[in-house]
Amino acid sequence: MNKLTCDTFGGEKAEAYNVLMSAFEHCAKGTDKSIYSWLEKIPKTSMVCHLVDALETFGYEIKKT
């Protein structure tokens, strides 16, 4: 399990915001692009797959509650 790379956000939903931003950073890290450049170039369906996989590396799972 990887450690979160983002701690920018605070407040009630800070953990969710920080883990999602960390997942974006994790996805873009394997490229020579910034997060925003990666977002512009990647097909949206591929982005969803990459984000779900990245969230799992941080120990999170998307589940219906």
BALOBA-1460 file (C-alpha; in Angstrom, 3 decimals):
// residues 65
<rec num="1" residu="m" x="0.000" y="0.000" z="0.000"/>
<rec num="2" residu="n" x="1.341" y="3.414" z="-0.987"/>
<rec num="3" residu="k" x="1.362" y="6.507" z="1.215"/>
<rec num="4" residu="l" x="-0.774" y="9.461" z="0.127"/>
<rec num="5" residu="t" x="1.219" y="12.115" z="-1.703"/>
<rec num="6" residu="c" x="-1.251" y="14.974" z="-1.258"/>
<rec num="7" residu="d" x="-2.165" y="16.767" z="1.953"/>
<rec num="8" residu="t" x="-3.401" y="19.988" z="0.383"/>
<rec num="9" residu="f" x="-6.980" y="19.777" z="1.575"/>
<rec num="10" residu="g" x="-8.379" y="20.193" z="5.042"/>
<rec num="11" residu="g" x="-11.805" y="20.036" z="6.587"/>
<rec num="12" residu="e" x="-14.555" y="17.478" z="6.789"/>
<rec num="13" residu="k" x="-13.883" y="15.768" z="3.443"/>
<rec num="14" residu="a" x="-10.102" y="16.219" z="3.447"/>
<rec num="15" residu="e" x="-9.290" y="12.515" z="3.317"/>
<rec num="16" residu="a" x="-11.440" y="11.941" z="0.230"/>
<rec num="17" residu="y" x="-10.036" y="14.996" z="-1.557"/>
<rec num="18" residu="n" x="-6.424" y="14.156" z="-0.682"/>
<rec num="19" residu="v" x="-6.712" y="10.511" z="-1.723"/>
<rec num="20" residu="l" x="-8.281" y="11.446" z="-5.061"/>
<rec num="21" residu="m" x="-5.579" y="14.020" z="-5.789"/>
<rec num="22" residu="s" x="-2.944" y="11.467" z="-4.745"/>
<rec num="23" residu="a" x="-4.493" y="8.992" z="-7.197"/>
<rec num="24" residu="f" x="-4.259" y="11.566" z="-9.999"/>
<rec num="25" residu="e" x="-0.608" y="12.217" z="-9.095"/>
<rec num="26" residu="h" x="0.059" y="8.475" z="-9.029"/>
<rec num="27" residu="c" x="-1.455" y="8.048" z="-12.511"/>
<rec num="28" residu="a" x="0.493" y="10.928" z="-14.047"/>
<rec num="29" residu="k" x="3.764" y="9.931" z="-12.326"/>
<rec num="30" residu="g" x="4.403" y="7.124" z="-14.805"/>
<rec num="31" residu="t" x="4.458" y="9.639" z="-17.652"/>
<rec num="32" residu="d" x="6.522" y="12.689" z="-18.447"/>
<rec num="33" residu="k" x="3.408" y="14.845" z="-18.068"/>
<rec num="34" residu="s" x="1.925" y="16.970" z="-15.317"/>
<rec num="35" residu="i" x="-1.414" y="15.902" z="-13.868"/>
<rec num="36" residu="y" x="-3.242" y="18.443" z="-16.002"/>
<rec num="37" residu="s" x="-1.441" y="17.489" z="-19.182"/>
<rec num="38" residu="w" x="-2.169" y="13.821" z="-18.448"/>
<rec num="39" residu="l" x="-5.862" y="14.652" z="-17.964"/>
<rec num="40" residu="e" x="-6.014" y="16.455" z="-21.302"/>
<rec num="41" residu="k" x="-4.485" y="13.559" z="-23.227"/>
<rec num="42" residu="i" x="-5.849" y="10.367" z="-21.689"/>
<rec num="43" residu="p" x="-9.136" y="8.908" z="-22.945"/>
<rec num="44" residu="k" x="-11.732" y="9.327" z="-20.209"/>
<rec num="45" residu="t" x="-12.558" y="5.612" z="-20.043"/>
<rec num="46" residu="s" x="-8.867" y="4.834" z="-19.527"/>
<rec num="47" residu="m" x="-8.655" y="7.561" z="-16.890"/>
<rec num="48" residu="v" x="-11.402" y="5.874" z="-14.868"/>
<rec num="49" residu="c" x="-9.552" y="2.538" z="-14.974"/>
<rec num="50" residu="h" x="-6.254" y="4.139" z="-13.968"/>
<rec num="51" residu="l" x="-7.864" y="6.032" z="-11.084"/>
<rec num="52" residu="v" x="-9.617" y="2.963" z="-9.685"/>
<rec num="53" residu="d" x="-6.332" y="1.022" z="-9.855"/>
<rec num="54" residu="a" x="-4.463" y="3.898" z="-8.186"/>
<rec num="55" residu="l" x="-7.042" y="4.150" z="-5.402"/>
<rec num="56" residu="e" x="-6.545" y="0.447" z="-4.730"/>
<rec num="57" residu="t" x="-2.783" y="1.010" z="-4.349"/>
<rec num="58" residu="f" x="-3.623" y="3.440" z="-1.534"/>
<rec num="59" residu="g" x="-5.849" y="0.866" z="0.128"/>
<rec num="60" residu="y" x="-9.202" y="2.318" z="-0.936"/>
<rec num="61" residu="e" x="-12.051" y="0.544" z="-2.665"/>
<rec num="62" residu="i" x="-15.096" y="2.093" z="-4.289"/>
<rec num="63" residu="k" x="-18.193" y="0.421" z="-2.894"/>
<rec num="64" residu="k" x="-21.849" y="1.219" z="-2.770"/>
<rec num="65" residu="t" x="-22.963" y="1.883" z="0.803"/>
